[in-house]
Amino acid sequence: MFAADVTLDAGPDTGLLADMDEAHARVGAALRALLELIARADELEIWHDEGARDLAHWLSMRYGISSWKAHRWIAAARALERLPRVAEALARGELGIDKVVELTRFATPEDESRLVRWAQGVSCATVRRRGDMMARTTRAQVVEAERARTLGWWYCDEGRRFALTAELPAAQGAVVARAIERAVQDVPVMPGEEDTAFASARRADALVVLCSARLAGDPDPDRATVILHADLERLAAGSGSAELEDGPAIAPEVAQRLACTARIQVSVEDAAGDVVAMDRMRREPPAWMVRQVRYRDRGCRFPGCGMRAFTEVHHVRWWRDGGRTELGNLVLICWFHHRLVHEYGWRLAREPDGQVRWFRPDGIRHRCDPSPGLARAAPGTRDADPLLLTTAAG
């Protein structure tokens, strides 16, 4: 667009600068138009059927921007609806997108004109710092942050590793961080880990030290086995419920998802509830194969996702259909898109060249990229290879 409309002046530098300023203004106008469309997309909730958790997730996947930037653009798009002067400054190139995103965090219709003039004369970091100081946090937001606190852990890599995740309000998180950093000073440095590159490993050791000081004994590192009570054939056929031991009944789709990623022990029982057979099924790939899949795929293979955290190795073709636990039948997907496959009817196929194709519940192939200028498939057209299309299982 810009290459066709702007011809760089080969003469004096002033001509070049004028061309650059004009191009910058056009970028600002395009970004203003995009933010207007984002606000509209927010109202219509167009992301619902696009394999995304929310609008920010959809923007991040579709346009290849970070989750942080997607959230900030959405907030700015909403704010600009009541800040016409800031919107005009962006459209005319008077302010860049980074300053506008920060300015919309605290500007009001009453002071936006003054703040635009101020922002033109200071750095983007200064605008952001003021936003951090002036952003209005409501009591409801404070309560929401408190209620959203969470801490969870699980065993992974066949019980050889213990994973931990937490989310706390900022003030409480600072307490945890300070305690760990202080404990790091007392943790012996392991041989070969003197370099600062091992700082995260030292913090992990410090956390163990803090917990060990609180507990009388060492924690049990064994990985729990998931035990399902179900009729094996009905589970494989996807009919009927299964029951977790010491837990609730679960849908067959959930049981199949567990079978895709967990170690499972199946108890086969007769009508009286007596155990007539006990079978341990190992469907999870060995550790070396998991590492290879993670190295090969790098992140979730849903188009545009790429998430590396909370990913799982998924069987493209389920074992009930003859699928084997081998590299060609495995693909890395995040927990969110794994649920789409098992519990929401999405399907995927992995081609011999390694390309992964995704299909919506109606069988139409899902494409995440904007693909400007390409002809769209006619409504109802299905781009699916029946030989590669899998069942909704893994």
C-alpha positions, 0 to 999 in steps of 0.5 A, a space after each residue: 500500500 505504502 510502496 505504491 503510494 509513496 515515492 522516495 525523493 532522491 534529492 535533498 534530505 528534506 524531501 526524504 523526511 517529508 515522505 517519511 512523515 507522510 508515510 507515518 501519518 498514513 500508518 497512523 490513519 490505518 491504525 486508527 481505522 484498525 482500532 475502530 474495527 477492533 472495537 466493533 469486533 469486540 461488540 460483535 464477539 466475532 472470536 467465538 467461533 474462531 478457536 480463540 478464548 477471547 478477542 485478545 487471543 484471536 488478535 494475537 493469533 490472527 495478526 501475529 502480535 503479542 498477547 500484551 499488545 493485543 490487550 492494550 490495543 483492545 483497551 485503547 480501541 474502547 477508550 478512543 470511542 470517548 477520546 476524539 482528540 486523541 483519536 485524531 492525533 493518531 490518525 494525523 500522525 501527531 502521536 504514534 500508536 505506542 503513546 496513544 496506547 499509554 495515553 488512553 489509560 488515563 486521559 479523559 474527555 476533559 483533559 485529552 487536548 492538554 495531554 495530547 500537547 504534553 505527550 508530543 513533547 515527552 518520550 513514550 516511556 514518560 507517558 507510560 510511567 504516568 499511566 502506571 501512576 495514574 491508571 484508575 484501579 477500581 475497588 472491583 478490580 482490586 477484589 477481582 485480583 484478590 479472588 483470582 489468586 491461584 497456586 497449582 502444581 502437578 507431576 510431569 515427565 513421567 513423575 521425574 519433574 514437578 511443575 508449579 504455577 501461581 498467580 498472585 496480586 502484585 503486592 503479595 507476589 512481591 513478598 514471595 519474590 523477596 523471600 525467594 531472592 533472600 533464600 538464594 543467598 543461602 543456597 549452595 551453588 551446584 557444580 557447573 552452575 556458577 554462571 548467571 544463566 543458572 539464576 532461575 535454577 538457583 531460585 528453584 532451589 531456594 523455593 525447596 529450601 523455604 518449603 523444607 524449613 516448613 515441613 517436618 519431612 520430605 514430600 512424596 515425589 511419586 506421580 499419581 495414577 489416574 484410575 478410571 472405572 468404566 467399560 473399556 469397549 464403551 470408553 473406546 466407542 465414546 459412549 457412556 460415562 467413566 468415573 474417576 476413583 474418589 472423584 466424579 463421573 466424567 464424560 467419555 470425551 474427557 476420559 478420552 482426553 485423559 487417555 491421550 495424555 495420562 497414565 491410566 488404570 482401567 478397572 473392568 467390573 461386572 454388574 455386581 461391581 466386582 472387579 473381573 479384570 485390571 488392565 494398565 494401558 500406557 498410551 503416553 509417549 516415552 520421555 525421549 519422544 515427548 522431548 522430540 515432539 516439543 523440539 520439532 513443533 516448538 509450540 502449539 500447532 494451532 494456526 497462529 497460537 504457538 503457545 509453549 506453556 501448558 502444551 500436551 502431546 496429542 495423538 492425531 489418530 486415536 489408538 482405538 482407530 489403529 493410531 500408534 504412539 510414534 512421532 508421525 502420529 503425535 503433535 504438540 497442542 496447548 491445553 486450550 486447543 486440546 479441549 477443542 479437539 476432544 470436547 468441542 468437535 474440532 479435528 486436525 490432520 497431520 500431513 506427511 510433510 509435517 503440515 497440520 491442518 485444522 477443521 471446525 466442527 462443521 468440517 470446514 478447514 480453519 485458516 487463521 491468517 487474513 489472506 488478503 486478496 485470496 478468493 474465499 471458498 464458497 459457503 459450505 465448501 469443505 476442504 478436507 481429506 477423508 484419509 487424513 481427517 481424524 476422529 475427535 480424539 487423541 
